Amino acid sequence: MRTAWGALSHPLCAAGGAAGKSEAGRVHRAVICPSMTMTVRDFRAADAAAVAEARRSAFPHLVTTPRTVAWEVASAPEARRYRLLVAEADGRVVGCCDVGLFPGADGDGPGVACANTSVRADARGRGAGSALVTAAEEYAAGLGAAKVFAWTVDEPAFAAFAERRGYRRSRSCRILRLDLATADLPPLDADALPDGVALRSAADLADDPRRLYETDVDVMEDEPGDVVEGRMPYAEWLARTWEHPSLDHELTSLAVVDGRVAAFSLAHTDGRGRYWSGMTGTLRAYRGRGLAKLAKTHSLHRARAAGCAEAFTGNDSENGPMLAINVGLGYAVASLERRYVRELRH
């Protein structure tokens, strides 16, 4: 499962406040609470570490670092109109919201927005989540978005918050965890690979990763989801996927058949012992041969050898084949998430 701007995050259950606009047109929000003053503002470079910590507090499985936070802001395509909003309480960043547009498949018609919010566990219930979501919805509406999608933990309190705001349930996702230190991974024997199959790393394509691009975008067309974005151009894929600072080229594994990347497993790491499967897939013509499991097994072995202790992945609940592969590798469900959608009024 691949998510917008590389993060799974959710709107948290909290109270709201009043809004205004600055002269520059940026939404700012001051919420006066008995114990603090809450402000929603745009991200600043100095916020990167605090935003990464807020995301990890809300979602311990996330592979996120100050470097990836800053990269997301600096590298987002102009067409997405991406903004990273932060909630600041008494001078401390306690939450954030990634908001922007999904370009339509044909570039026409009303836009579709994504607004994913994270709030530190120790700051919930004080207005940060509500203030962030409201500011993000106003920004998306100002861009002409007809609807906004947002992920939430699939638990009663978070679901109730979303539904009170007019969101309706959409797809669900399972976050799975594997203890790499103790996992009984399938053995890999180079002499026992299927005929004609070679295992490589993405680092082997450093001079020209186009072969991985062609397979990735083909596989993405079959990925379950709510929004059809269209085929990503090569230049954008290089910027958003290949050059992502958490993508580990050495741990990203490829199953190559006749010079073609038939299957692959993208690996993201954070330098803190966490590994995230950014995407695993197989071209249609090569499915049913176990190549996706082979590529992922290869990647997990290399990750363990590199010192990774925990492996995480996210699968759409309807993606039976990938769920079966992950369960077969020893992954277990760590949490459930739900995507919600709200129609925006103009």
C-alpha positions in Angstrom: 0.0 0.0 0.0 1.4 3.4 -1.0 0.1 6.5 0.6 0.2 10.2 -0.4 3.4 11.9 0.6 4.7 8.8 2.3 2.7 8.9 5.5 -0.3 7.2 7.1 -1.9 9.6 9.6 -5.3 10.4 10.9 -7.6 13.1 12.3 -7.8 12.8 16.1 -10.7 13.3 18.3 -10.5 16.8 19.8 -12.3 20.1 20.2 -12.4 23.0 17.7 -11.9 26.7 17.5 -12.4 29.9 15.4 -10.5 30.7 12.2 -9.2 33.6 10.3 -6.9 34.4 7.3 -3.6 36.3 7.1 -2.9 38.8 4.4 -0.9 36.1 2.6 -4.0 33.9 2.4 -2.6 31.3 4.7 -5.1 29.9 7.2 -4.1 30.5 10.8 -6.2 29.4 13.8 -5.9 30.5 17.4 -7.8 28.3 19.9 -7.9 29.5 23.5 -8.1 26.6 26.0 -8.0 26.9 29.8 -4.5 25.5 29.8 -3.0 26.6 26.5 -3.2 28.7 23.4 -3.3 26.6 20.2 -2.2 28.0 16.8 -2.3 26.3 13.4 0.3 27.6 11.0 2.4 26.5 8.1 5.4 24.3 8.6 8.8 25.9 9.1 12.1 24.1 8.6 12.8 24.2 12.3 9.7 22.1 12.9 11.0 19.0 11.1 12.1 17.1 14.2 8.9 17.9 16.2 6.7 16.9 13.2 8.5 13.6 12.9 8.0 13.0 16.6 4.3 13.8 16.5 3.8 11.4 13.6 5.7 8.6 15.5 3.7 9.3 18.6 0.4 9.0 16.7 1.6 6.1 14.6 4.6 4.1 16.0 4.9 2.1 12.8 5.7 5.1 10.6 9.1 5.3 9.0 9.6 9.0 9.3 12.6 11.3 10.1 13.2 15.0 10.2 14.9 14.6 6.8 11.9 13.0 5.2 9.5 15.6 6.7 11.6 18.4 5.2 11.9 16.5 1.9 8.1 16.1 1.6 7.6 19.8 1.8 10.4 20.7 -0.5 9.7 18.1 -3.3 5.9 18.0 -3.5 4.8 18.5 -7.1 3.3 21.9 -7.7 0.1 20.4 -9.1 -0.6 18.9 -5.7 -0.7 22.3 -3.9 0.7 20.5 -0.9 0.9 22.2 2.5 2.1 20.8 5.8 0.1 22.5 8.6 1.3 22.3 12.2 -0.5 22.8 15.5 1.5 24.7 18.1 0.5 24.8 21.7 2.4 27.2 24.0 5.4 27.2 21.7 5.5 23.4 21.2 4.5 21.6 18.0 1.9 18.9 19.0 0.4 17.9 15.7 0.5 18.2 11.9 -1.7 17.8 8.9 -0.6 16.9 5.3 -3.1 18.4 2.9 -3.1 18.7 -0.9 -4.7 17.6 -4.1 -4.8 14.3 -6.0 -4.5 15.2 -9.6 -7.3 13.5 -11.6 -6.6 10.8 -14.1 -7.3 13.2 -17.0 -6.5 16.5 -15.2 -10.1 17.8 -15.6 -13.0 18.2 -13.3 -13.1 19.1 -9.6 -10.1 18.1 -7.5 -9.9 15.5 -4.8 -8.0 16.3 -1.7 -6.1 14.3 0.9 -5.9 15.6 4.5 -4.0 13.3 6.9 -3.6 14.5 10.5 -1.4 13.3 13.4 -1.4 14.6 17.0 0.9 13.6 19.8 -0.6 11.1 22.2 0.1 13.4 25.1 -1.7 16.3 23.5 -5.0 14.8 22.4 -8.3 16.2 23.5 -7.1 19.8 23.6 -8.3 21.1 20.2 -5.2 20.3 18.0 -6.8 17.7 15.8 -10.0 19.6 15.3 -8.2 22.8 14.5 -5.9 21.1 12.0 -8.7 19.3 10.2 -10.8 22.4 9.9 -7.9 24.4 8.6 -7.1 21.7 6.1 -10.7 21.4 4.9 -10.9 25.2 4.3 -7.7 25.1 2.3 -8.9 22.2 0.2 -12.2 23.9 -0.4 -10.4 27.0 -1.5 -8.5 24.9 -4.1 -11.8 23.8 -5.5 -11.7 20.2 -4.2 -15.0 18.5 -4.3 -14.2 16.0 -1.6 -11.5 15.2 0.9 -10.1 11.8 2.0 -8.5 11.2 5.4 -7.2 8.1 7.3 -8.1 7.4 10.9 -7.4 4.6 13.3 -10.3 2.2 13.1 -11.3 2.7 16.7 -14.7 4.0 18.1 -13.4 7.4 19.4 -11.7 8.3 16.1 -14.5 7.0 14.0 -17.0 9.1 16.0 -14.9 12.2 15.5 -14.8 11.7 11.7 -18.5 10.9 11.5 -19.5 14.0 13.6 -17.7 16.1 11.0 -19.7 14.6 8.1 -17.2 12.0 7.0 -18.4 8.6 5.8 -16.6 5.3 5.9 -14.5 4.1 2.9 -11.7 1.6 2.6 -10.0 -0.1 5.4 -6.3 -1.0 5.9 -4.4 -3.4 8.0 -1.1 -2.4 9.5 1.0 -5.6 10.0 4.2 -6.0 12.0 7.0 -8.6 11.8 9.6 -9.0 14.6 12.7 -9.4 12.4 14.9 -10.4 15.2 13.0 -13.6 15.8 11.1 -14.2 12.5 11.5 -17.6 10.9 12.0 -16.3 7.4 11.9 -18.8 4.5 15.4 -19.7 3.5 17.0 -18.3 0.4 19.2 -20.5 -1.7 20.7 -18.9 -4.8 21.0 -22.3 -6.4 17.3 -23.1 -5.9 15.7 -20.0 -7.5 13.1 -20.6 -10.2 14.6 -21.1 -13.6 15.4 -17.8 -15.3 14.9 -15.7 -12.1 17.7 -13.6 -10.6 17.5 -11.6 -7.4 18.9 -8.1 -7.5 18.8 -4.9 -5.5 17.6 -1.5 -6.6 21.2 -0.4 -6.2 22.1 -2.5 -9.2 19.9 -0.1 -11.3 21.5 3.1 -9.9 22.6 4.3 -13.4 19.2 3.7 -14.9 16.2 2.8 -12.7 13.7 3.0 -15.6 13.1 -0.7 -15.6 11.9 -0.5 -12.0 9.7 2.5 -12.9 8.0 0.7 -15.7 7.1 -2.3 -13.4 6.1 0.0 -10.5 3.6 2.1 -12.5 2.1 -1.0 -14.2 1.6 -2.7 -10.8 0.1 0.5 -9.3 -2.7 0.3 -11.8 -4.0 -2.8 -10.0 -3.6 -1.4 -6.5 -7.0 -1.1 -4.6 -7.9 2.5 -3.8 -10.5 5.3 -3.9 -8.7 7.7 -6.2 -7.4 7.1 -9.8 -4.4 9.3 -10.3 -3.3 8.2 -13.7 0.1 7.0 -14.8 2.9 8.8 -13.1 5.5 10.3 -15.5 9.1 9.1 -15.2 10.5 12.4 -13.9 7.9 12.6 -11.2 8.5 8.9 -10.2 12.2 9.7 -9.9 11.5 12.6 -7.6 8.7 11.0 -5.5 9.8 7.4 -5.3 13.4 6.8 -6.4 14.9 9.8 -4.6 12.7 9.5 -1.5 15.2 9.9 1.4 13.9 6.8 3.3 14.1 4.5 0.3 16.9 2.0 0.9 18.2 1.0 -2.5 20.3 -1.8 -1.1 17.4 -3.4 0.7 14.9 -2.9 -2.1 14.7 -6.2 -3.9 13.9 -7.1 -7.5 13.1 -10.4 -9.1 14.5 -10.1 -12.7 13.4 -12.4 -15.6 15.0 -12.0 -19.0 16.3 -8.5 -18.0 12.9 -7.3 -17.0 11.9 -6.5 -13.4 9.1 -9.0 -13.0 8.5 -8.3 -9.3 9.9 -6.0 -6.6 9.6 -5.0 -3.0 10.5 -1.4 -2.1 12.1 -0.9 1.4 12.1 2.2 3.5 14.2 2.5 6.6 14.6 5.2 9.3 17.9 4.5 10.9 16.1 3.6 14.1 15.7 -0.1 13.3 12.3 0.2 11.5 11.6 -1.1 8.0 8.5 -0.3 6.0 7.5 -2.0 2.8 6.6 0.9 0.5 5.2 -1.4 -2.3 5.5 -5.0 -3.3 4.1 -6.2 -6.6 4.4 -8.4 -9.7 3.7 -7.7 -13.3 0.5 -9.4 -14.5 2.3 -11.7 -16.9 4.4 -13.2 -14.1 1.8 -13.6 -11.4 1.2 -17.0 -9.8 4.9 -17.9 -9.7 5.7 -16.7 -6.1 7.9 -13.9 -7.3 6.5 -11.2 -5.1 7.1 -13.3 -2.0 10.5 -14.2 -3.3 11.5 -10.5 -3.7 10.1 -9.6 -0.3 11.8 -12.5 1.4 15.1 -11.4 -0.1 14.5 -7.9 1.1 13.7 -9.0 4.7 16.8 -11.1 4.9 18.9 -8.2 3.8 17.1 -5.9 6.2 17.8 -8.2 9.2 21.4 -8.4 8.2 21.5 -4.6 8.1 20.3 -4.4 11.7 16.6 -3.7 11.2 14.6 -5.1 14.1 11.0 -4.4 13.1 9.3 -4.7 9.7 5.9 -3.0 9.0 3.6 -2.9 6.0 0.1 -1.7 5.2 -2.4 -3.7 3.1 -5.8 -2.8 1.8 -8.2 -5.1 3.6 -9.4 -6.3 0.2 -5.9 -7.2 -1.1 -6.2 -10.9 -0.3 -3.1 -12.0 -2.3 -0.7 -9.6 -0.6 -2.2 -10.2 2.9 -1.7 -13.9 2.3 2.0 -13.4 1.4 2.6 -11.2 4.5 0.9 -13.6 6.9 2.9 -16.4 5.3 6.1 -14.5 6.1 5.0 -14.2 9.8 3.5 -10.7 9.8 0.6 -10.2 12.3 -1.9 -7.4 12.5 -0.7 -4.5 14.6 -3.5 -2.0 14.0 -6.5 -1.3 11.8 -7.1 2.0 9.9 -10.1 3.3 8.1 -10.2 5.8 5.2 -13.0 8.4 5.4 -14.3 10.8 2.8 -16.3 14.1 3.1 -18.0 16.1 0.4 -17.0 19.7 0.5 -19.5 22.6 0.1 -18.5 25.6 -2.0 
